[in-house]
Amino acid sequence: MAVTLGQVARHAGVSLATASRALNGSARTVGDGLAARVRASADELGYLPNAPAQALARASTATIGVLLHDIADPYFGALAKGATDTAADAGLLTMVLNTGGDPEVELRCIRMLHAQRVRAIVLAGSGYTDPGATAAIDAALSLYRAEGGAVTAVSDHGDGYDTVLPDNRGGAAALTRALLDLGYRRPAVIAGPERFRVSAERLAGVADALAEVGLTMDQIRVEEAEFSRTGGREAVGRLLDGAAGGRDQDRPDVVLALSDVCAVGVLAELRERGIDVPGGIAVAGFDDIPLAADLAPALTTVRMPLLQMGAEAVGLALGRQDDGPSGPVRTLRLPVEPMLRASTGTP
């Protein structure tokens, strides 16, 4: 039978309230000697503290929440590892929640984490382009922060949040320039879902680089797809089937998928159609997920510091707790870089 707090109090010779304050924490502190006596009794009896009681006493649990769009995506897996490792180093547990990239699910998750009194919430997925969805999420987070919770974001979620901001636009521009420098002149792009801000950022980077050589987005094929392997397969299928008469000269000479997971789907579809990569069509991705260099051929991509992004997001959240809610909003900008590999004909 589990040992109760009352038994610990009797063993230590203190009141129940004093035992609770000593073990669960409270604004009303207990003297060091008395607290040590209570903890010794708890250890001797094998008492396990009640987490909800601790949360009520301290106003938060020793837990943070991390919201991801797709836990099966290696991009988010790496982010989560960076976040959970950093939280563990600080003595915190991490609740990882999968939203499916649905703002209504994300809103429910935020409210649940608020009710659970987590210490911080990390928004690890992209912000949304829908003003209504953004306003509802902002309102829920405002209530949470008003009660002392900390919020940090990875990538742009609008003003007001401490943010880890990788250079999505600059990375897409740099990769597009590199592909043009390799001699590719008929690029096609597989962009992410319009509902995500990160999709627009990366597409804008492609446009920046094309403009430098006198091209516009209207002059290339762009297909929208979910950030998934299936999305990439379906999108490149539409690109190939849409080429006039299926002639080689109407095909793109390089497909830039603005997500590595999409690029994996592109490679699978091209392989199934018997199209050589990079001899027939070159392929590039974005993110440098852990398996990108191990694909056949190895995938050209943009290296994002995924582990660091997750770690820094948690670090910002813990720093916000130290600074308090009135401290200045902090933005940590992280550089990214193209990684040219065999899928675009680079040894």
C-alpha positions as CSV (number, residue, x, y, z in Angstrom):
1,M,0.0,0.0,0.0
2,A,1.3,3.4,-0.9
3,V,2.7,5.6,1.9
4,T,0.7,8.7,2.4
5,L,1.8,12.3,3.2
6,G,0.0,12.0,6.5
7,Q,2.2,9.1,7.5
8,V,5.3,11.1,6.6
9,A,4.1,14.0,8.7
10,R,3.5,11.8,11.7
11,H,6.9,10.1,11.4
12,A,8.6,13.5,11.2
13,G,6.5,14.9,14.0
14,V,5.2,17.8,12.0
15,S,1.8,19.0,10.8
16,L,0.4,17.8,7.4
17,A,0.7,21.3,6.1
18,T,4.3,21.5,7.0
19,A,5.1,18.2,5.4
20,S,3.3,19.3,2.2
21,R,5.3,22.5,2.1
22,A,8.6,20.7,2.6
23,L,8.0,18.1,-0.1
24,N,5.7,19.8,-2.6
25,G,7.1,23.3,-2.5
26,S,5.2,26.4,-1.7
27,A,5.6,30.2,-1.5
28,R,5.6,29.6,2.3
29,T,8.9,28.1,3.0
30,V,10.0,25.6,5.7
31,G,13.2,25.9,7.7
32,D,16.1,23.9,6.4
33,G,16.3,21.7,9.4
34,L,12.6,20.9,9.4
35,A,12.6,20.3,5.7
36,A,15.5,17.9,6.0
37,R,13.7,16.0,8.7
38,V,10.6,15.6,6.6
39,R,12.6,14.5,3.5
40,A,14.5,12.0,5.7
41,S,11.1,10.5,6.9
42,A,9.9,10.4,3.3
43,D,13.0,8.5,2.2
44,E,12.8,6.1,5.1
45,L,9.1,5.3,4.5
46,G,9.5,5.2,0.7
47,Y,7.0,8.1,0.0
48,L,6.5,9.2,-3.6
49,P,5.4,12.8,-4.0
50,N,2.1,13.6,-5.6
51,A,2.8,15.4,-8.9
52,P,-0.6,17.3,-9.1
53,A,-0.1,18.4,-5.5
54,Q,3.3,19.7,-6.3
55,A,1.9,21.5,-9.3
56,L,-0.7,23.3,-7.2
57,A,1.9,24.3,-4.7
58,R,4.5,25.5,-7.2
59,A,2.1,26.8,-9.9
60,S,3.8,24.5,-12.4
61,T,5.1,20.9,-12.9
62,A,8.6,19.9,-13.7
63,T,7.4,19.2,-17.2
64,I,7.5,21.0,-20.6
65,G,5.3,20.4,-23.6
66,V,6.6,20.2,-27.2
67,L,4.1,20.5,-30.0
68,L,5.1,18.8,-33.3
69,H,3.3,18.5,-36.6
70,D,4.3,15.0,-37.4
71,I,6.3,12.8,-34.9
72,A,7.0,10.3,-37.7
73,D,8.9,12.9,-39.7
74,P,12.7,12.7,-39.0
75,Y,12.8,16.5,-39.0
76,F,10.6,16.7,-36.0
77,G,12.3,13.6,-34.4
78,A,15.6,15.5,-34.4
79,L,14.0,18.6,-33.0
80,A,12.3,16.6,-30.3
81,K,15.6,14.9,-29.3
82,G,17.3,18.3,-29.0
83,A,14.5,19.5,-26.8
84,T,14.1,16.5,-24.6
85,D,17.9,16.1,-24.0
86,T,18.1,19.7,-22.9
87,A,15.0,19.4,-20.7
88,A,16.4,16.3,-19.1
89,D,19.7,18.1,-18.3
90,A,17.6,20.6,-16.4
91,G,15.8,17.9,-14.5
92,L,12.6,18.3,-16.5
93,L,10.3,15.7,-18.2
94,T,9.0,16.4,-21.7
95,M,5.5,15.8,-23.1
96,V,5.6,15.5,-26.9
97,L,2.3,16.0,-28.6
98,N,1.5,15.4,-32.3
99,T,-0.8,18.0,-33.9
100,G,-0.8,16.7,-37.5
101,G,-0.3,20.3,-38.6
102,D,-3.9,21.0,-37.7
103,P,-4.4,24.4,-35.9
104,E,-7.5,23.2,-34.1
105,V,-5.7,20.2,-32.7
106,E,-2.8,22.5,-31.7
107,L,-5.2,24.7,-29.9
108,R,-6.6,21.8,-27.9
109,C,-3.1,20.6,-27.0
110,I,-2.2,24.1,-25.8
111,R,-5.3,24.2,-23.5
112,M,-4.5,20.7,-22.2
113,L,-0.9,21.6,-21.4
114,H,-2.1,24.8,-19.7
115,A,-4.5,22.7,-17.6
116,Q,-1.6,20.3,-16.8
117,R,0.4,23.3,-15.5
118,V,3.5,22.5,-17.6
119,R,6.4,24.9,-17.1
120,A,6.9,25.8,-20.7
121,I,5.4,25.1,-24.2
122,V,7.6,24.8,-27.3
123,L,5.9,25.3,-30.7
124,A,8.2,23.2,-32.8
125,G,6.1,23.2,-36.0
126,S,5.5,26.1,-38.4
127,G,3.2,28.9,-37.7
128,Y,0.0,29.1,-39.7
129,T,-1.1,31.5,-42.4
130,D,-4.8,31.6,-41.4
131,P,-5.3,34.8,-39.3
132,G,-8.3,33.2,-37.5
133,A,-6.3,30.1,-36.4
134,T,-3.3,32.3,-35.4
135,A,-5.5,34.6,-33.3
136,A,-7.1,31.6,-31.5
137,I,-3.7,30.1,-30.7
138,D,-2.3,33.4,-29.6
139,A,-5.2,34.0,-27.2
140,A,-4.8,30.6,-25.6
141,L,-1.0,31.1,-25.2
142,S,-1.7,34.6,-23.7
143,L,-3.8,33.1,-21.0
144,Y,-1.1,30.5,-20.3
145,R,1.6,33.1,-20.1
146,A,-0.5,35.3,-17.8
147,E,-0.2,32.5,-15.2
148,G,3.6,32.3,-15.5
149,G,4.0,29.8,-18.4
150,A,6.8,30.3,-20.9
151,V,6.4,29.9,-24.7
152,T,9.0,29.6,-27.3
153,A,8.7,28.9,-31.0
154,V,10.8,27.3,-33.7
155,S,10.4,29.3,-37.0
156,D,8.1,32.3,-37.4
157,H,4.9,32.3,-35.3
158,G,4.4,36.0,-35.3
159,D,5.5,38.7,-32.9
160,G,5.6,38.3,-29.2
161,Y,7.3,34.9,-28.8
162,D,10.9,34.0,-28.0
163,T,11.9,32.3,-31.3
164,V,14.6,30.1,-32.7
165,L,14.7,31.3,-36.3
166,P,16.6,29.2,-38.9
167,D,17.1,31.1,-42.1
168,N,14.5,29.3,-44.3
169,R,14.4,31.9,-46.9
170,G,18.1,32.4,-47.2
171,G,18.7,28.6,-47.3
172,A,16.3,28.1,-50.1
173,A,17.9,31.0,-52.0
174,A,21.4,29.6,-51.5
175,L,20.4,26.1,-52.6
176,T,18.6,27.5,-55.7
177,R,21.7,29.5,-56.6
178,A,23.9,26.4,-56.2
179,L,21.6,24.4,-58.6
180,L,21.7,27.2,-61.2
181,D,25.5,27.3,-60.8
182,L,25.6,23.6,-61.6
183,G,23.9,24.4,-64.9
184,Y,20.3,23.4,-64.2
185,R,17.9,25.7,-66.1
186,R,14.5,23.9,-65.9
187,P,13.9,23.7,-62.2
188,A,10.6,22.6,-60.7
189,V,9.6,23.1,-57.1
190,I,7.6,21.0,-54.7
191,A,6.4,23.5,-52.1
192,G,4.9,22.8,-48.7
193,P,1.3,23.3,-47.8
194,E,0.0,26.9,-48.1
195,R,-1.3,26.8,-44.6
196,F,2.3,26.9,-43.1
197,R,4.3,30.0,-42.9
198,V,7.5,28.1,-43.5
199,S,6.3,27.1,-47.0
200,A,6.0,30.7,-48.0
201,E,9.4,31.5,-46.6
202,R,11.2,28.8,-48.5
203,L,9.3,29.5,-51.7
204,A,10.3,33.2,-51.4
205,G,13.9,32.2,-51.2
206,V,13.6,30.2,-54.4
207,A,12.0,33.3,-56.1
208,D,14.9,35.5,-54.8
209,A,17.5,33.4,-56.5
210,L,15.6,33.0,-59.7
211,A,15.2,36.8,-59.9
212,E,18.9,37.1,-59.9
213,V,19.2,35.3,-63.2
214,G,16.1,37.0,-64.7
215,L,13.6,34.2,-64.1
216,T,10.2,34.5,-62.3
217,M,8.2,31.9,-60.5
218,D,5.6,32.0,-63.3
219,Q,8.3,30.5,-65.6
220,I,8.7,27.3,-63.6
221,R,6.4,24.5,-62.4
222,V,5.4,24.6,-58.7
223,E,3.4,21.9,-57.1
224,E,2.0,22.1,-53.6
225,A,2.3,19.0,-51.4
226,E,2.1,17.8,-47.8
227,F,5.5,17.5,-46.1
228,S,5.4,13.7,-46.5
229,R,6.8,10.9,-48.6
230,T,3.4,10.4,-50.2
231,G,3.1,14.1,-50.9
232,G,6.4,14.1,-52.7
233,R,5.5,11.1,-54.8
234,E,2.2,12.5,-55.9
235,A,3.6,16.0,-56.6
236,V,6.5,14.7,-58.9
237,G,4.0,12.5,-60.6
238,R,1.9,15.5,-61.4
239,L,5.0,17.3,-62.7
240,L,5.9,14.5,-65.0
241,D,2.4,13.8,-66.2
242,G,1.9,17.5,-66.9
243,A,5.0,17.7,-69.2
244,A,3.7,18.2,-72.7
245,G,3.5,14.9,-74.5
246,G,5.9,13.4,-71.9
247,R,8.9,14.8,-74.0
248,D,12.3,15.0,-72.2
249,Q,12.7,18.6,-73.2
250,D,9.5,19.5,-71.3
251,R,10.6,17.8,-68.2
252,P,12.3,19.6,-65.4
253,D,16.0,19.0,-65.2
254,V,16.0,19.3,-61.4
255,V,13.2,19.0,-58.8
256,L,13.7,21.0,-55.6
257,A,11.5,19.5,-52.9
258,L,11.3,22.0,-50.0
259,S,11.4,19.2,-47.5
260,D,13.7,16.1,-47.4
261,V,10.8,13.8,-46.6
262,C,9.1,15.0,-49.8
263,A,12.3,14.5,-51.6
264,V,12.4,10.8,-50.5
265,G,9.0,10.4,-52.1
266,V,10.3,12.1,-55.3
267,L,13.3,9.6,-55.5
268,A,11.0,6.7,-55.0
269,E,8.6,7.8,-57.8
270,L,11.5,8.5,-60.2
271,R,13.0,5.1,-59.5
272,E,9.6,3.4,-60.1
273,R,9.3,5.2,-63.4
274,G,12.8,4.2,-64.5
275,I,14.2,7.7,-64.5
276,D,17.8,8.0,-63.4
277,V,18.9,10.4,-60.7
278,P,20.7,12.7,-61.5
279,G,21.2,11.6,-65.1
280,G,17.5,12.0,-66.1
281,I,16.3,14.4,-63.4
282,A,18.3,15.7,-60.5
283,V,16.7,16.0,-57.0
284,A,17.3,18.3,-54.0
285,G,15.6,18.5,-50.7
286,F,15.6,20.8,-47.6
287,D,16.4,20.1,-43.9
288,D,19.2,17.5,-44.0
289,I,17.4,15.0,-41.9
290,P,19.6,12.3,-40.5
291,L,19.1,9.8,-43.4
292,A,19.6,12.3,-46.2
293,A,23.3,11.5,-46.8
294,D,22.6,7.8,-46.7
295,L,20.0,7.7,-49.5
296,A,21.0,6.3,-52.9
297,P,21.9,8.7,-54.4
298,A,22.9,10.9,-51.4
299,L,20.5,13.8,-51.2
300,T,21.5,17.4,-51.9
301,T,19.7,19.5,-49.4
302,V,19.9,22.5,-47.0
303,R,21.5,21.6,-43.6
304,M,19.3,22.8,-40.7
305,P,20.8,22.5,-37.2
306,L,17.9,20.4,-36.0
307,L,19.2,19.2,-32.7
308,Q,20.4,22.7,-31.9
309,M,17.1,24.2,-32.8
310,G,15.2,22.0,-30.3
311,A,17.9,22.5,-27.6
312,E,17.9,26.3,-28.0
313,A,14.1,26.5,-27.9
314,V,14.1,24.8,-24.5
315,G,16.9,27.0,-23.4
316,L,15.0,30.1,-24.4
317,A,12.0,28.9,-22.4
318,L,14.0,28.2,-19.3
319,G,15.6,31.6,-19.6
320,R,12.2,33.3,-20.0
321,Q,11.2,31.8,-16.6
322,D,14.3,33.4,-15.1
323,D,13.7,36.8,-16.8
324,G,9.9,36.9,-16.2
325,P,7.2,37.7,-18.7
326,S,8.1,41.4,-19.0
327,G,11.6,40.8,-20.4
328,P,12.4,41.6,-24.0
329,V,11.4,39.1,-26.7
330,R,14.4,37.2,-27.9
331,T,15.1,35.9,-31.4
332,L,18.0,33.5,-32.0
333,R,18.8,33.4,-35.7
334,L,20.6,30.3,-36.9
335,P,22.5,30.0,-40.2
336,V,21.8,27.1,-42.6
337,E,23.9,25.9,-45.6
338,P,23.4,23.9,-48.8
339,M,24.9,20.4,-48.9
340,L,25.6,19.4,-52.5
341,R,25.6,15.6,-52.9
342,A,25.2,12.9,-55.6
343,S,21.5,13.5,-56.3
344,T,22.4,16.7,-58.2
345,G,25.5,15.2,-59.8
346,T,27.9,16.4,-57.1
347,P,30.5,13.8,-55.9
